[in-house]
Amino acid sequence: MPSRLADAFRSYRARRAYREAARALEAMDDHLLKDIGIARSQIWSAIKNSR
């Protein structure tokens, strides 16, 4: 049982980290995104592939 709780907590923290990263990238202007090599339409895929 504790393992399920730990897994759920890890999953929650991972989703939260994804959302925080997305918010940070979405707050950047297009020029800055271009400087780091991603387009606005690529934000979510860049986050998911960053692991």
FISE-830404 format. One record per residue: residue number from 1; residue in three letters; x, z, y of N, C-alpha, C, CB in turn. Coordinates in nm, 4 decimals. Glycine has a CB too. Example, Ala and Ser with C-alpha at 12.3 -4.5 7.8 and 13.67 -1.06 7.14 Angstrom:
residues 2
+-----+--------+----------+----------+----------+----------+----------+----------+----------+----------+----------+----------+----------+----------+
| num | residu |    neast |      nup |   nnorth |   caeast |     caup |  canorth |    ceast |      cup |   cnorth |   cbeast |     cbup |  cbnorth |
+-----+--------+----------+----------+----------+----------+----------+----------+----------+----------+----------+----------+----------+----------+
|   1 |    ALA |   1.3190 |   0.7800 |  -0.5690 |   1.2300 |   0.7800 |  -0.4500 |   1.3200 |   0.7800 |  -0.3300 |   1.1308 |   0.9046 |  -0.4473 |
|   2 |    SER |   1.2850 |   0.7080 |  -0.2250 |   1.3670 |   0.7140 |  -0.1060 |   1.2900 |   0.7870 |   0.0030 |   1.4084 |   0.5725 |  -0.0598 |
+-----+--------+----------+----------+----------+----------+----------+----------+----------+----------+----------+----------+----------+----------+
end
This chain:
residues 51
+-----+--------+----------+----------+----------+----------+----------+----------+----------+----------+----------+----------+----------+----------+
| num | residu |    neast |      nup |   nnorth |   caeast |     caup |  canorth |    ceast |      cup |   cnorth |   cbeast |     cbup |  cbnorth |
+-----+--------+----------+----------+----------+----------+----------+----------+----------+----------+----------+----------+----------+----------+
|   1 |    MET |   0.0799 |   0.0000 |  -0.1202 |   0.0000 |   0.0000 |   0.0000 |   0.0847 |   0.0000 |   0.1274 |  -0.0912 |   0.1186 |  -0.0006 |
|   2 |    PRO |   0.1880 |   0.0834 |   0.1380 |   0.2707 |   0.0811 |   0.2591 |   0.3337 |  -0.0561 |   0.2833 |   0.3801 |   0.1867 |   0.2495 |
|   3 |    SER |   0.3597 |  -0.1280 |   0.1763 |   0.4190 |  -0.2600 |   0.1915 |   0.3229 |  -0.3545 |   0.2638 |   0.4574 |  -0.3173 |   0.0544 |
|   4 |    ARG |   0.1961 |  -0.3465 |   0.2321 |   0.0971 |  -0.4315 |   0.2994 |   0.0885 |  -0.3982 |   0.4472 |  -0.0408 |  -0.4158 |   0.2343 |
|   5 |    LEU |   0.0932 |  -0.2710 |   0.4769 |   0.0886 |  -0.2289 |   0.6162 |   0.2128 |  -0.2773 |   0.6906 |   0.0763 |  -0.0760 |   0.6259 |
|   6 |    ALA |   0.3270 |  -0.2651 |   0.6288 |   0.4514 |  -0.3117 |   0.6902 |   0.4480 |  -0.4626 |   0.7094 |   0.5726 |  -0.2716 |   0.6045 |
|   7 |    ASP |   0.3980 |  -0.5357 |   0.6105 |   0.3859 |  -0.6817 |   0.6225 |   0.2918 |  -0.7201 |   0.7359 |   0.3359 |  -0.7425 |   0.4906 |
|   8 |    ALA |   0.1810 |  -0.6499 |   0.7471 |   0.0849 |  -0.6782 |   0.8538 |   0.1473 |  -0.6512 |   0.9904 |  -0.0429 |  -0.5934 |   0.8357 |
|   9 |    PHE |   0.2223 |  -0.5441 |   1.0014 |   0.2870 |  -0.5114 |   1.1279 |   0.3928 |  -0.6153 |   1.1643 |   0.3500 |  -0.3723 |   1.1207 |
|  10 |    ARG |   0.4721 |  -0.6584 |   1.0658 |   0.5728 |  -0.7626 |   1.0907 |   0.5060 |  -0.8922 |   1.1357 |   0.6576 |  -0.7878 |   0.9639 |
|  11 |    SER |   0.3960 |  -0.9269 |   1.0717 |   0.3228 |  -1.0478 |   1.1074 |   0.2689 |  -1.0391 |   1.2504 |   0.2077 |  -1.0715 |   1.0087 |
|  12 |    TYR |   0.2138 |  -0.9232 |   1.2841 |   0.1634 |  -0.9009 |   1.4197 |   0.2757 |  -0.9156 |   1.5225 |   0.0991 |  -0.7614 |   1.4310 |
|  13 |    ARG |   0.3901 |  -0.8550 |   1.4943 |   0.5033 |  -0.8627 |   1.5875 |   0.5544 |  -1.0049 |   1.6020 |   0.6165 |  -0.7720 |   1.5413 |
|  14 |    ALA |   0.5553 |  -1.0820 |   1.4939 |   0.5999 |  -1.2209 |   1.5009 |   0.5043 |  -1.3033 |   1.5867 |   0.6107 |  -1.2814 |   1.3597 |
|  15 |    ARG |   0.3732 |  -1.2854 |   1.5662 |   0.2755 |  -1.3589 |   1.6479 |   0.2872 |  -1.3213 |   1.7948 |   0.1328 |  -1.3319 |   1.5986 |
|  16 |    ARG |   0.3092 |  -1.1936 |   1.8187 |   0.3248 |  -1.1480 |   1.9572 |   0.4495 |  -1.2098 |   2.0206 |   0.3329 |  -0.9938 |   1.9629 |
|  17 |    ALA |   0.5582 |  -1.2171 |   1.9462 |   0.6814 |  -1.2774 |   1.9980 |   0.6604 |  -1.4265 |   2.0278 |   0.7972 |  -1.2588 |   1.8968 |
|  18 |    TYR |   0.5873 |  -1.4961 |   1.9407 |   0.5561 |  -1.6375 |   1.9662 |   0.4787 |  -1.6530 |   2.0970 |   0.4749 |  -1.6973 |   1.8490 |
|  19 |    ARG |   0.3763 |  -1.5689 |   2.1149 |   0.2945 |  -1.5790 |   2.2363 |   0.3764 |  -1.5477 |   2.3612 |   0.1742 |  -1.4842 |   2.2277 |
|  20 |    GLU |   0.4631 |  -1.4490 |   2.3539 |   0.5468 |  -1.4143 |   2.4688 |   0.6439 |  -1.5275 |   2.5024 |   0.6245 |  -1.2848 |   2.4411 |
|  21 |    ALA |   0.7011 |  -1.5879 |   2.3998 |   0.7918 |  -1.7005 |   2.4228 |   0.7162 |  -1.8178 |   2.4838 |   0.8600 |  -1.7434 |   2.2912 |
|  22 |    ALA |   0.5972 |  -1.8442 |   2.4334 |   0.5169 |  -1.9538 |   2.4872 |   0.4823 |  -1.9285 |   2.6332 |   0.3890 |  -1.9724 |   2.4049 |
|  23 |    ARG |   0.4440 |  -1.8076 |   2.6667 |   0.4112 |  -1.7752 |   2.8065 |   0.5321 |  -1.7962 |   2.8968 |   0.3612 |  -1.6297 |   2.8183 |
|  24 |    ALA |   0.6477 |  -1.7540 |   2.8499 |   0.7696 |  -1.7703 |   2.9307 |   0.8005 |  -1.9176 |   2.9533 |   0.8893 |  -1.7015 |   2.8627 |
|  25 |    LEU |   0.7901 |  -1.9974 |   2.8477 |   0.8178 |  -2.1402 |   2.8624 |   0.7103 |  -2.2107 |   2.9448 |   0.8291 |  -2.2057 |   2.7253 |
|  26 |    GLU |   0.5853 |  -2.1726 |   2.9245 |   0.4774 |  -2.2354 |   3.0007 |   0.4851 |  -2.2014 |   3.1491 |   0.3423 |  -2.1927 |   2.9451 |
|  27 |    ALA |   0.5483 |  -2.0919 |   3.1835 |   0.5634 |  -2.0539 |   3.3237 |   0.6721 |  -2.1349 |   3.3938 |   0.5949 |  -1.9059 |   3.3343 |
|  28 |    MET |   0.7583 |  -2.1994 |   3.3168 |   0.8660 |  -2.2795 |   3.3758 |   0.8113 |  -2.4120 |   3.4268 |   0.9785 |  -2.3041 |   3.2731 |
|  29 |    ASP |   0.8764 |  -2.4644 |   3.5319 |   0.8344 |  -2.5955 |   3.5794 |   0.8947 |  -2.7048 |   3.4901 |   0.8763 |  -2.6160 |   3.7274 |
|  30 |    ASP |   0.8424 |  -2.8257 |   3.5043 |   0.8841 |  -2.9360 |   3.4174 |   1.0328 |  -2.9673 |   3.4292 |   0.8039 |  -3.0599 |   3.4497 |
|  31 |    HIS |   1.0881 |  -2.9517 |   3.5483 |   1.2302 |  -2.9797 |   3.5674 |   1.3159 |  -2.8839 |   3.4859 |   1.2673 |  -2.9705 |   3.7156 |
|  32 |    LEU |   1.2814 |  -2.7576 |   3.4891 |   1.3571 |  -2.6575 |   3.4132 |   1.3422 |  -2.6802 |   3.2627 |   1.3102 |  -2.5153 |   3.4501 |
|  33 |    LEU |   1.2209 |  -2.7134 |   3.2188 |   1.2015 |  -2.7448 |   3.0769 |   1.2877 |  -2.8632 |   3.0356 |   1.0535 |  -2.7744 |   3.0478 |
|  34 |    LYS |   1.2926 |  -2.9642 |   3.1220 |   1.3754 |  -3.0817 |   3.0920 |   1.5229 |  -3.0425 |   3.0815 |   1.3568 |  -3.1904 |   3.2005 |
|  35 |    ASP |   1.5660 |  -2.9500 |   3.1675 |   1.7048 |  -2.9030 |   3.1634 |   1.7395 |  -2.8366 |   3.0308 |   1.7302 |  -2.8058 |   3.2771 |
|  36 |    ILE |   1.6435 |  -2.7692 |   2.9700 |   1.6726 |  -2.7046 |   2.8413 |   1.6380 |  -2.7952 |   2.7223 |   1.5951 |  -2.5729 |   2.8303 |
|  37 |    GLY |   1.5896 |  -2.9151 |   2.7526 |   1.5740 |  -3.0147 |   2.6477 |   1.4388 |  -3.0213 |   2.5786 |   1.6742 |  -2.9914 |   2.5476 |
|  38 |    ILE |   1.3344 |  -2.9671 |   2.6405 |   1.2024 |  -2.9805 |   2.5800 |   1.1006 |  -3.0253 |   2.6848 |   1.1585 |  -2.8473 |   2.5156 |
|  39 |    ALA |   0.9989 |  -3.0936 |   2.6384 |   0.8872 |  -3.1330 |   2.7239 |   0.7774 |  -3.0288 |   2.7097 |   0.8346 |  -3.2756 |   2.6871 |
|  40 |    ARG |   0.6901 |  -3.0235 |   2.8060 |   0.5814 |  -2.9259 |   2.8029 |   0.4989 |  -2.9383 |   2.6748 |   0.4912 |  -2.9433 |   2.9252 |
|  41 |    SER |   0.4807 |  -3.0593 |   2.6267 |   0.4019 |  -3.0812 |   2.5047 |   0.4740 |  -3.0337 |   2.3784 |   0.3679 |  -3.2287 |   2.4912 |
|  42 |    GLN |   0.6007 |  -3.0013 |   2.3902 |   0.6803 |  -2.9592 |   2.2747 |   0.7020 |  -2.8078 |   2.2687 |   0.8143 |  -3.0289 |   2.2773 |
|  43 |    ILE |   0.6403 |  -2.7334 |   2.3573 |   0.6661 |  -2.5893 |   2.3656 |   0.6384 |  -2.5199 |   2.2328 |   0.5809 |  -2.5263 |   2.4759 |
|  44 |    TRP |   0.5178 |  -2.5382 |   2.1768 |   0.4833 |  -2.4669 |   2.0539 |   0.5706 |  -2.5088 |   1.9365 |   0.3378 |  -2.4898 |   2.0197 |
|  45 |    SER |   0.6006 |  -2.6376 |   1.9254 |   0.6865 |  -2.6790 |   1.8145 |   0.8285 |  -2.6282 |   1.8332 |   0.6867 |  -2.8311 |   1.8012 |
|  46 |    ALA |   0.8743 |  -2.6195 |   1.9568 |   1.0085 |  -2.5651 |   1.9823 |   1.0151 |  -2.4178 |   1.9425 |   1.0466 |  -2.5818 |   2.1312 |
|  47 |    ILE |   0.9085 |  -2.3455 |   1.9688 |   0.9048 |  -2.2032 |   1.9328 |   0.9006 |  -2.1866 |   1.7819 |   0.7835 |  -2.1338 |   1.9971 |
|  48 |    LYS |   0.8161 |  -2.2618 |   1.7164 |   0.8023 |  -2.2486 |   1.5707 |   0.9286 |  -2.2920 |   1.4981 |   0.6837 |  -2.3308 |   1.5210 |
|  49 |    ASN |   1.0013 |  -2.3888 |   1.5512 |   1.1220 |  -2.4392 |   1.4859 |   1.2475 |  -2.3636 |   1.5273 |   1.1394 |  -2.5857 |   1.5165 |
|  50 |    SER |   1.2323 |  -2.2616 |   1.6098 |   1.3492 |  -2.1896 |   1.6589 |   1.4047 |  -2.0895 |   1.5577 |   1.3145 |  -2.1179 |   1.7864 |
|  51 |    ARG |   1.3332 |  -2.0627 |   1.4543 |   1.3783 |  -1.9654 |   1.3543 |   1.4764 |  -2.0232 |   1.2611 |   1.2644 |  -1.9116 |   1.2770 |
+-----+--------+----------+----------+----------+----------+----------+----------+----------+----------+----------+----------+----------+----------+
end
